[in-house]
């Protein structure tokens, strides 16, 4: 017997991969490189994971 399997679990959020412009990344990195800047706080404010901002740096 063949059983149909949904491509994702019903009710699970549908996440689309986000693409950030080079300008957005450059601005975020410049802000994160300022003396005393908190990368985690900046990442939270702009809506990215702190590890992503560290990677961009």
C-alpha positions in Angstrom: 0.0 0.0 0.0 1.3 3.5 -0.9 0.6 6.2 1.6 0.7 9.9 0.8 3.0 11.9 3.1 2.6 15.7 3.3 5.7 17.7 2.4 5.6 19.4 5.8 3.6 18.7 9.0 0.2 20.2 9.0 0.1 23.3 11.1 3.8 23.8 11.0 4.9 27.3 10.0 5.9 27.8 6.4 9.3 29.5 6.5 10.8 31.1 3.5 14.5 31.6 3.3 15.2 35.3 3.8 17.7 37.1 1.7 19.5 40.2 3.1 20.9 42.8 0.7 24.6 43.6 0.8 23.8 47.1 2.0 21.8 45.8 4.9 24.6 43.4 5.9 27.2 46.1 5.6 25.2 48.5 7.7 24.6 45.9 10.4 28.3 44.9 10.5 29.4 48.5 10.7 27.1 49.0 13.6 28.4 45.8 15.3 32.0 46.9 14.9 31.6 50.1 16.9 33.4 50.1 20.3 31.1 48.9 23.0 28.4 47.6 20.6 26.4 44.5 21.7 26.1 42.2 18.7 23.3 40.3 20.4 21.3 43.5 21.0 21.8 44.7 17.4 20.8 41.3 16.1 17.7 41.2 18.1 16.8 44.8 17.0 17.2 44.0 13.3 15.6 40.6 13.5 18.5 38.2 12.8 20.1 35.5 14.9 23.3 36.7 16.7 25.3 33.9 15.1 24.3 35.2 11.7 25.6 38.7 12.5 28.8 37.2 13.8 29.2 35.3 10.5 28.7 38.4 8.5 31.4 40.1 10.5 
